Every structure is written in structure tokens, then in C-alpha cells.
């Protein structure tokens, strides 16, 4: 029997249930909705989840009190670094938005060991936007998704061997983790990239999430040391299934800012991607981060999508260290 909790909103009674095997196809169909695929999209989604090892344990729906009709749906997928992604159906009208908010709240309340849940919406998903806010999420900005063709020799990016005095750039080593965590914290100071995220997670969890994005390859992680102290990082991860290399994070401590070092570091990393089998390099950046947008544009990145980013903290006590997207 599905796990249930009874509730009512605006005079419309419904029950909330964890999705069982029997309900999974109907729940997936409601989650995707008519705008997210054809008649076979639900089965394709479930098959893809099985093939890719996506956890469907935290899949919840609202249902009629007297039948098994699916009304609203929420899937929460736990990830690395004690984080999760939240996906929802598309409600229509205030009553459905409040009902979906109840489903989201129920799903997140039964999510052990997770400190933060995130959601990404397109601009037209206004109903889901309202439901997430009702469920305790808050906006952390609008992300511009950018890409450029994978670097070729004709791009002539410079693999720098000479750096400013006292600065040394090298590949990441596993022993760097303590210094890299401290450097990540310094890179969040006065950040223009989703500053609302600062303090929501331990930075060790953030680093774990960075490592788990795509396929971690230490050959594409770079650290910049100044006087033998890590003060910057450039982290690329290949995503072979998508045919892309993702710029997971680039950040500089204040001591390396304002001298053009960020562009030189990006050129250095891109030069070492020449010959990669992936077709594109991608990144996501807060639309408010004008310096980063200018830099990526100068390096050949162009915007191809935008998403509204939302976050809900699920931890009881605040983190001691910050985070930036």
C-alpha cells in the first residue's frame, strides 16, 4: 500500500502518496505533462532513469480521496554533496499550486541526509515557481547557459607557461582538497554568481558535488597557487553522454582578481581541451555576473538557454562556509 497523508486545501480534498510501481507510469506522465514529450515520454523517462541509475525512491503525488487519479507530482533526486534536485508537475491556478506545494513539502520532509534541494525552471513555468516558493524555496538568480565548440588548434588558445610573479598553475592532486576547500571559500567573497547560496552548505560538500558533475577527470582540474597557497581554480568535467565538457567552476580569491588572470587561466584550460572527443564546452552563469558574461563571450561562448534557479535549505543549523554556483 502507498504511504499516505490526508489533507485539504481550499475545499478540495486530496491525499499525498509515495509512488509505487503500480502508479509509476501515471506519475511520470503527470510529472512530464503534455509539453514535455509525446505519448511515450513517460515510459521513455522511466527507462532512461533505470539505465542511468536515477533514484526514483522519492517520488510523491497527490491523488483523489476516492480514486487513484494523479493530480500533482514531485520527484526529488538525491545527489552528491548532500544535495538533491526537485522536479515537479505544472500546476494551473492557485489551488493546484498550493496542492503541489504540499506534495513538495511531503517529499522533502522524508529525505534523509540532504542539506539542500535545488530546482531549475523555465520562464513559462510560473505555476511551479509559485508552488516552490509556497514550499519554502527561494530564488537564487537566473542562470544563463552558454556553450562554444570544443577548442581546435586553430583557436590558438595559449597554454601559458609564464604567470605573474609568485603565481604557479598546475593540475589538481587529491592531496589538494584541504587547500582547495579553503580557496573555494575565498573565491566566494564578494561573488557575483548566485551570492544567495553562500552559507547554505559546507564547502566540502560543494567540492564533492563539483567532482560528481559529469565524469571527474583530474587532468582537467587546475589550481592556481600564489606563494604556495591555492588562490584560484578552474574545474572542467567531461560529459560524454551529452557530447560536452562542462565548466563546473572557475573562481579566484581576491588576491588574483583585477589583473586579467581569469582570462589567462581560462585560455590555459581551454588549450588543454584541444582534441577532446566532446563537441562543445558548456557553462552556466548568473545573469547578474556581467564580468563573467563578458569573459565567456570574448572566449566564444554564446547563450542557448536560461533557467530560474531555486533553493531550499534542509539543514537545521547554518553552514560555516559558503558556496557559489
C-alpha beads as a LAMMPS data file, in Angstrom:
LAMMPS data file: protein, C-alpha beads

325 atoms
324 bonds

1 atom types
1 bond types

-500.0 500.0 xlo xhi
-500.0 500.0 ylo yhi
-500.0 500.0 zlo zhi

Masses

1 110.0

Atoms # bond

1 1 1 0.000 0.000 0.000
2 1 1 1.318 3.501 -0.770
3 1 1 2.298 5.680 2.165
4 1 1 -0.367 8.349 2.577
5 1 1 -1.141 11.546 4.407
6 1 1 -4.555 13.167 4.151
7 1 1 -5.015 16.913 3.748
8 1 1 -7.260 19.507 2.128
9 1 1 -6.733 22.929 0.580
10 1 1 -9.330 25.496 -0.479
11 1 1 -12.122 22.981 -0.009
12 1 1 -10.565 20.411 -2.359
13 1 1 -9.637 17.191 -0.536
14 1 1 -6.730 15.030 -1.668
15 1 1 -4.233 12.586 -0.269
16 1 1 -0.481 12.511 -0.688
17 1 1 1.225 9.207 -1.505
18 1 1 4.655 7.882 -2.289
19 1 1 4.645 6.459 -5.823
20 1 1 4.559 2.663 -6.034
21 1 1 5.425 0.545 -9.080
22 1 1 1.748 0.407 -9.959
23 1 1 1.476 4.200 -10.073
24 1 1 4.875 4.963 -11.571
25 1 1 3.853 5.308 -15.224
26 1 1 0.890 7.584 -14.444
27 1 1 3.007 9.635 -12.036
28 1 1 5.757 10.061 -14.640
29 1 1 3.180 11.141 -17.204
30 1 1 1.838 13.790 -14.808
31 1 1 5.344 14.943 -13.906
32 1 1 6.301 15.456 -17.547
33 1 1 2.955 16.878 -18.684
34 1 1 1.857 17.385 -22.276
35 1 1 4.566 19.964 -23.017
36 1 1 7.496 17.694 -22.143
37 1 1 7.219 14.935 -24.715
38 1 1 4.853 12.763 -26.707
39 1 1 2.559 9.920 -25.649
40 1 1 5.505 7.598 -24.967
41 1 1 7.511 10.134 -22.974
42 1 1 6.632 8.655 -19.557
43 1 1 7.922 5.194 -20.465
44 1 1 10.993 6.679 -22.110
45 1 1 11.644 8.678 -18.946
46 1 1 11.319 5.607 -16.711
47 1 1 13.555 3.541 -18.988
48 1 1 16.187 6.286 -19.031
49 1 1 16.026 6.532 -15.231
50 1 1 16.679 2.804 -14.911
51 1 1 19.541 2.834 -17.419
52 1 1 21.223 5.831 -15.771
53 1 1 20.653 4.708 -12.202
54 1 1 18.399 7.640 -11.287
55 1 1 16.863 7.147 -7.850
56 1 1 13.043 7.224 -8.055
57 1 1 12.508 6.369 -4.395
58 1 1 11.471 9.926 -3.506
59 1 1 8.608 10.250 -5.996
60 1 1 5.408 11.634 -4.480
61 1 1 1.979 12.592 -5.820
62 1 1 -1.353 13.956 -4.714
63 1 1 -4.382 11.812 -5.517
64 1 1 -8.128 11.964 -5.231
65 1 1 -9.554 10.797 -1.919
66 1 1 -11.767 8.181 -3.559
67 1 1 -9.673 7.059 -6.544
68 1 1 -6.084 6.755 -7.776
69 1 1 -6.159 9.670 -10.205
70 1 1 -2.826 11.532 -10.141
71 1 1 -3.252 15.261 -9.559
72 1 1 0.204 16.742 -8.846
73 1 1 3.658 15.123 -8.817
74 1 1 7.091 15.807 -7.316
75 1 1 10.281 13.827 -7.840
76 1 1 13.290 14.563 -5.633
77 1 1 16.569 13.001 -6.799
78 1 1 19.351 12.881 -4.179
79 1 1 22.794 13.747 -5.493
80 1 1 26.324 14.144 -4.270
81 1 1 27.408 16.548 -1.564
82 1 1 24.201 16.100 0.447
83 1 1 22.192 17.855 -2.256
84 1 1 19.107 16.963 -4.281
85 1 1 17.240 18.159 -7.363
86 1 1 13.492 18.738 -7.225
87 1 1 11.273 18.229 -10.278
88 1 1 7.551 18.976 -10.329
89 1 1 4.428 18.831 -12.429
90 1 1 2.946 22.040 -13.842
91 1 1 0.014 23.265 -11.721
92 1 1 -2.668 25.529 -13.095
93 1 1 -4.190 28.074 -10.761
94 1 1 -3.729 28.909 -7.095
95 1 1 -5.414 25.799 -5.688
96 1 1 -3.223 23.452 -7.717
97 1 1 -0.114 25.452 -6.813
98 1 1 -0.880 25.063 -3.103
99 1 1 -1.606 21.379 -3.587
100 1 1 1.717 20.862 -5.360
101 1 1 3.463 22.775 -2.571
102 1 1 2.051 20.236 -0.116
103 1 1 3.407 17.375 -2.227
104 1 1 6.860 19.013 -2.438
105 1 1 6.898 19.591 1.327
106 1 1 5.975 15.962 1.986
107 1 1 8.678 14.686 -0.369
108 1 1 11.420 16.834 1.166
109 1 1 10.371 16.002 4.732
110 1 1 11.189 12.347 4.047
111 1 1 14.621 12.948 2.532
112 1 1 17.379 11.849 4.943
113 1 1 20.923 13.179 4.851
114 1 1 20.249 16.040 2.411
115 1 1 21.137 19.629 3.310
116 1 1 19.957 21.478 0.212
117 1 1 17.455 20.910 -2.583
118 1 1 17.575 22.804 -5.858
119 1 1 15.172 23.308 -8.734
120 1 1 15.595 24.813 -12.198
121 1 1 12.600 26.214 -14.064
122 1 1 11.988 27.732 -17.465
123 1 1 10.406 31.173 -17.665
124 1 1 6.959 29.850 -18.599
125 1 1 6.744 27.567 -15.539
126 1 1 5.063 30.202 -13.391
127 1 1 2.796 27.739 -11.567
128 1 1 5.714 25.598 -10.428
129 1 1 7.528 28.797 -9.458
130 1 1 4.709 29.778 -7.103
131 1 1 4.422 26.244 -5.703
132 1 1 8.130 26.064 -4.892
133 1 1 8.032 29.405 -3.085
134 1 1 4.976 28.209 -1.164
135 1 1 7.008 25.124 -0.177
136 1 1 9.858 27.239 1.206
137 1 1 12.194 27.582 -1.786
138 1 1 13.721 30.942 -2.664
139 1 1 15.212 32.346 -5.845
140 1 1 18.995 32.438 -6.249
141 1 1 19.002 34.088 -9.654
142 1 1 18.580 33.414 -13.342
143 1 1 21.227 31.213 -14.938
144 1 1 22.404 31.809 -18.491
145 1 1 23.546 28.554 -20.112
146 1 1 26.356 29.115 -22.604
147 1 1 28.405 26.956 -24.942
148 1 1 31.103 27.106 -27.564
149 1 1 32.570 24.493 -29.901
150 1 1 35.239 22.329 -28.340
151 1 1 38.599 24.055 -28.850
152 1 1 40.558 23.302 -32.023
153 1 1 44.181 24.089 -32.765
154 1 1 43.022 26.948 -34.973
155 1 1 41.577 28.705 -31.897
156 1 1 45.143 29.321 -30.686
157 1 1 44.314 29.425 -27.012
158 1 1 47.520 29.856 -25.053
159 1 1 48.751 27.092 -22.782
160 1 1 50.585 29.542 -20.547
161 1 1 53.918 28.652 -19.027
162 1 1 54.655 32.089 -17.581
163 1 1 52.424 33.574 -14.902
164 1 1 52.538 36.654 -12.669
165 1 1 55.361 36.703 -10.166
166 1 1 54.718 34.290 -7.309
167 1 1 51.875 32.502 -9.179
168 1 1 52.086 28.894 -10.325
169 1 1 49.346 26.965 -12.174
170 1 1 49.288 23.195 -12.111
171 1 1 46.945 20.237 -12.312
172 1 1 44.908 19.276 -9.264
173 1 1 46.080 16.477 -6.950
174 1 1 43.915 14.610 -4.433
175 1 1 46.110 15.946 -1.619
176 1 1 44.961 19.471 -2.583
177 1 1 41.478 19.046 -1.097
178 1 1 42.019 20.953 2.192
179 1 1 43.696 23.869 0.408
180 1 1 41.142 23.800 -2.394
181 1 1 38.240 23.939 0.063
182 1 1 39.786 26.977 1.752
183 1 1 40.392 28.590 -1.650
184 1 1 36.781 27.960 -2.682
185 1 1 35.667 29.834 0.428
186 1 1 37.873 32.788 -0.500
187 1 1 36.530 32.737 -4.067
188 1 1 33.006 33.304 -2.710
189 1 1 33.989 36.638 -1.166
190 1 1 32.020 39.387 -2.950
191 1 1 30.890 36.853 -5.551
192 1 1 28.527 37.976 -8.301
193 1 1 27.451 34.410 -9.063
194 1 1 24.368 33.452 -7.034
195 1 1 25.544 35.078 -3.785
196 1 1 22.313 33.867 -2.139
197 1 1 23.869 30.397 -1.981
198 1 1 26.634 31.472 0.365
199 1 1 26.464 29.718 3.715
200 1 1 23.913 27.069 2.743
201 1 1 26.348 24.142 2.560
202 1 1 29.686 23.062 3.919
203 1 1 32.281 23.708 1.244
204 1 1 33.469 20.110 1.473
205 1 1 30.006 19.128 0.196
206 1 1 30.298 21.680 -2.604
207 1 1 33.617 20.177 -3.688
208 1 1 32.054 16.713 -3.679
209 1 1 29.267 17.987 -5.952
210 1 1 31.804 19.544 -8.311
211 1 1 33.671 16.247 -8.520
212 1 1 30.461 14.308 -9.236
213 1 1 29.255 16.587 -12.045
214 1 1 29.761 14.684 -15.289
215 1 1 32.861 12.465 -15.266
216 1 1 35.614 13.700 -12.973
217 1 1 38.990 13.808 -14.723
218 1 1 41.812 15.371 -12.660
219 1 1 43.660 16.133 -15.901
220 1 1 41.108 18.921 -16.493
221 1 1 41.183 20.401 -12.990
222 1 1 43.637 23.261 -12.497
223 1 1 44.699 25.116 -9.357
224 1 1 46.495 28.432 -9.158
225 1 1 48.907 28.901 -6.278
226 1 1 50.274 32.179 -5.039
227 1 1 53.216 31.888 -2.678
228 1 1 52.409 28.150 -2.392
229 1 1 48.798 28.791 -1.330
230 1 1 45.883 27.848 -3.596
231 1 1 44.100 31.048 -4.591
232 1 1 42.219 30.007 -7.723
233 1 1 40.753 27.020 -9.515
234 1 1 39.418 26.017 -12.941
235 1 1 37.396 22.806 -12.999
236 1 1 36.277 21.091 -16.236
237 1 1 34.433 17.757 -16.273
238 1 1 33.666 15.801 -19.475
239 1 1 30.062 14.684 -20.006
240 1 1 30.437 12.075 -22.794
241 1 1 26.745 11.172 -22.817
242 1 1 25.893 14.786 -23.659
243 1 1 28.843 15.306 -26.001
244 1 1 30.059 18.202 -23.852
245 1 1 32.736 19.285 -21.415
246 1 1 31.228 21.253 -18.543
247 1 1 32.952 24.190 -16.922
248 1 1 31.941 23.147 -13.424
249 1 1 33.541 26.076 -11.629
250 1 1 36.103 28.816 -12.069
251 1 1 36.920 31.081 -9.177
252 1 1 39.629 33.379 -7.881
253 1 1 40.403 34.655 -4.419
254 1 1 40.538 38.464 -4.186
255 1 1 44.348 38.385 -4.404
256 1 1 44.186 37.201 -8.047
257 1 1 41.378 39.424 -9.288
258 1 1 41.501 42.545 -11.418
259 1 1 44.659 41.753 -13.389
260 1 1 43.321 39.662 -16.292
261 1 1 44.388 36.426 -14.644
262 1 1 40.925 34.860 -15.020
263 1 1 41.083 35.069 -18.814
264 1 1 44.615 33.648 -18.910
265 1 1 43.537 30.759 -16.694
266 1 1 40.506 30.052 -18.916
267 1 1 42.655 30.129 -22.056
268 1 1 45.110 27.752 -20.417
269 1 1 42.359 25.274 -19.561
270 1 1 40.721 25.516 -22.983
271 1 1 44.068 24.946 -24.692
272 1 1 44.325 21.639 -22.861
273 1 1 40.891 20.605 -24.187
274 1 1 42.095 20.640 -27.817
275 1 1 41.458 17.185 -29.253
276 1 1 38.735 16.253 -26.786
277 1 1 36.085 13.953 -28.356
278 1 1 33.255 16.103 -26.958
279 1 1 31.701 18.598 -29.357
280 1 1 31.032 21.547 -27.044
281 1 1 32.170 23.230 -23.856
282 1 1 29.299 24.475 -21.680
283 1 1 28.856 26.615 -18.599
284 1 1 26.146 28.282 -16.530
285 1 1 26.484 31.769 -15.109
286 1 1 24.299 34.130 -13.106
287 1 1 22.871 36.742 -15.478
288 1 1 23.899 39.404 -12.927
289 1 1 27.576 38.453 -13.266
290 1 1 28.476 40.925 -16.004
291 1 1 32.291 40.393 -15.842
292 1 1 31.906 36.624 -16.297
293 1 1 29.444 37.094 -19.162
294 1 1 31.904 39.404 -20.911
295 1 1 34.754 36.947 -20.404
296 1 1 32.816 33.950 -21.724
297 1 1 31.586 35.969 -24.677
298 1 1 35.143 37.001 -25.539
299 1 1 36.152 33.328 -25.452
300 1 1 33.459 32.345 -27.945
301 1 1 30.653 31.206 -25.649
302 1 1 27.082 32.059 -26.683
303 1 1 23.901 31.754 -24.656
304 1 1 21.487 28.988 -25.633
305 1 1 19.060 28.772 -22.677
306 1 1 18.052 30.364 -19.386
307 1 1 16.749 28.789 -16.184
308 1 1 15.350 30.246 -12.993
309 1 1 17.202 28.697 -10.054
310 1 1 15.534 27.967 -6.703
311 1 1 16.935 26.516 -3.481
312 1 1 15.598 25.268 -0.176
313 1 1 17.838 24.601 2.811
314 1 1 17.002 21.355 4.588
315 1 1 19.564 21.560 7.382
316 1 1 18.737 22.700 10.882
317 1 1 21.885 24.701 11.612
318 1 1 23.679 27.092 9.228
319 1 1 26.879 26.083 7.495
320 1 1 30.149 27.727 8.459
321 1 1 31.370 28.095 4.897
322 1 1 29.943 29.497 1.696
323 1 1 29.067 28.349 -1.743
324 1 1 28.710 29.852 -5.146
325 1 1 27.181 28.323 -8.232

Bonds

1 1 1 2
2 1 2 3
3 1 3 4
4 1 4 5
5 1 5 6
6 1 6 7
7 1 7 8
8 1 8 9
9 1 9 10
10 1 10 11
11 1 11 12
12 1 12 13
13 1 13 14
14 1 14 15
15 1 15 16
16 1 16 17
17 1 17 18
18 1 18 19
19 1 19 20
20 1 20 21
21 1 21 22
22 1 22 23
23 1 23 24
24 1 24 25
25 1 25 26
26 1 26 27
27 1 27 28
28 1 28 29
29 1 29 30
30 1 30 31
31 1 31 32
32 1 32 33
33 1 33 34
34 1 34 35
35 1 35 36
36 1 36 37
37 1 37 38
38 1 38 39
39 1 39 40
40 1 40 41
41 1 41 42
42 1 42 43
43 1 43 44
44 1 44 45
45 1 45 46
46 1 46 47
47 1 47 48
48 1 48 49
49 1 49 50
50 1 50 51
51 1 51 52
52 1 52 53
53 1 53 54
54 1 54 55
55 1 55 56
56 1 56 57
57 1 57 58
58 1 58 59
59 1 59 60
60 1 60 61
61 1 61 62
62 1 62 63
63 1 63 64
64 1 64 65
65 1 65 66
66 1 66 67
67 1 67 68
68 1 68 69
69 1 69 70
70 1 70 71
71 1 71 72
72 1 72 73
73 1 73 74
74 1 74 75
75 1 75 76
76 1 76 77
77 1 77 78
78 1 78 79
79 1 79 80
80 1 80 81
81 1 81 82
82 1 82 83
83 1 83 84
84 1 84 85
85 1 85 86
86 1 86 87
87 1 87 88
88 1 88 89
89 1 89 90
90 1 90 91
91 1 91 92
92 1 92 93
93 1 93 94
94 1 94 95
95 1 95 96
96 1 96 97
97 1 97 98
98 1 98 99
99 1 99 100
100 1 100 101
101 1 101 102
102 1 102 103
103 1 103 104
104 1 104 105
105 1 105 106
106 1 106 107
107 1 107 108
108 1 108 109
109 1 109 110
110 1 110 111
111 1 111 112
112 1 112 113
113 1 113 114
114 1 114 115
115 1 115 116
116 1 116 117
117 1 117 118
118 1 118 119
119 1 119 120
120 1 120 121
121 1 121 122
122 1 122 123
123 1 123 124
124 1 124 125
125 1 125 126
126 1 126 127
127 1 127 128
128 1 128 129
129 1 129 130
130 1 130 131
131 1 131 132
132 1 132 133
133 1 133 134
134 1 134 135
135 1 135 136
136 1 136 137
137 1 137 138
138 1 138 139
139 1 139 140
140 1 140 141
141 1 141 142
142 1 142 143
143 1 143 144
144 1 144 145
145 1 145 146
146 1 146 147
147 1 147 148
148 1 148 149
149 1 149 150
150 1 150 151
151 1 151 152
152 1 152 153
153 1 153 154
154 1 154 155
155 1 155 156
156 1 156 157
157 1 157 158
158 1 158 159
159 1 159 160
160 1 160 161
161 1 161 162
162 1 162 163
163 1 163 164
164 1 164 165
165 1 165 166
166 1 166 167
167 1 167 168
168 1 168 169
169 1 169 170
170 1 170 171
171 1 171 172
172 1 172 173
173 1 173 174
174 1 174 175
175 1 175 176
176 1 176 177
177 1 177 178
178 1 178 179
179 1 179 180
180 1 180 181
181 1 181 182
182 1 182 183
183 1 183 184
184 1 184 185
185 1 185 186
186 1 186 187
187 1 187 188
188 1 188 189
189 1 189 190
190 1 190 191
191 1 191 192
192 1 192 193
193 1 193 194
194 1 194 195
195 1 195 196
196 1 196 197
197 1 197 198
198 1 198 199
199 1 199 200
200 1 200 201
201 1 201 202
202 1 202 203
203 1 203 204
204 1 204 205
205 1 205 206
206 1 206 207
207 1 207 208
208 1 208 209
209 1 209 210
210 1 210 211
211 1 211 212
212 1 212 213
213 1 213 214
214 1 214 215
215 1 215 216
216 1 216 217
217 1 217 218
218 1 218 219
219 1 219 220
220 1 220 221
221 1 221 222
222 1 222 223
223 1 223 224
224 1 224 225
225 1 225 226
226 1 226 227
227 1 227 228
228 1 228 229
229 1 229 230
230 1 230 231
231 1 231 232
232 1 232 233
233 1 233 234
234 1 234 235
235 1 235 236
236 1 236 237
237 1 237 238
238 1 238 239
239 1 239 240
240 1 240 241
241 1 241 242
242 1 242 243
243 1 243 244
244 1 244 245
245 1 245 246
246 1 246 247
247 1 247 248
248 1 248 249
249 1 249 250
250 1 250 251
251 1 251 252
252 1 252 253
253 1 253 254
254 1 254 255
255 1 255 256
256 1 256 257
257 1 257 258
258 1 258 259
259 1 259 260
260 1 260 261
261 1 261 262
262 1 262 263
263 1 263 264
264 1 264 265
265 1 265 266
266 1 266 267
267 1 267 268
268 1 268 269
269 1 269 270
270 1 270 271
271 1 271 272
272 1 272 273
273 1 273 274
274 1 274 275
275 1 275 276
276 1 276 277
277 1 277 278
278 1 278 279
279 1 279 280
280 1 280 281
281 1 281 282
282 1 282 283
283 1 283 284
284 1 284 285
285 1 285 286
286 1 286 287
287 1 287 288
288 1 288 289
289 1 289 290
290 1 290 291
291 1 291 292
292 1 292 293
293 1 293 294
294 1 294 295
295 1 295 296
296 1 296 297
297 1 297 298
298 1 298 299
299 1 299 300
300 1 300 301
301 1 301 302
302 1 302 303
303 1 303 304
304 1 304 305
305 1 305 306
306 1 306 307
307 1 307 308
308 1 308 309
309 1 309 310
310 1 310 311
311 1 311 312
312 1 312 313
313 1 313 314
314 1 314 315
315 1 315 316
316 1 316 317
317 1 317 318
318 1 318 319
319 1 319 320
320 1 320 321
321 1 321 322
322 1 322 323
323 1 323 324
324 1 324 325
